[in-house]
C-alpha cells in the first residue's frame, strides 16, 4: 500500500471514531474530530515508519 493511503485511512478512521464518541456523550463534535484527525496522522506515520524499518532489515 502507498504511504499516503495508509495515513489517510488512519486519519479518517480515528476522526470518525472521535465523531461518534462526541455524539454519544452529547458534546460538540468539532474539537473531537480535530484531535482524532491529529492522532490518526501520528498513528499513520508511525505505521509507515515501522513498515519502512522492517523493509530495510
VENFENUR-V105939 format. One record per run of one state. SS is the DSSP state (H for helix, E for strand, L for the rest). FROM is the first residue (numbers start at 1). TO is the last residue. If there is no record, write none. Layout:
ss->SS from->FROM to->TO
ss->SS from->FROM to->TO
This chain:
ss->L from->1 to->2
ss->H from->3 to->24
ss->L from->25 to->28
ss->H from->29 to->56
ss->L from->57 to->57
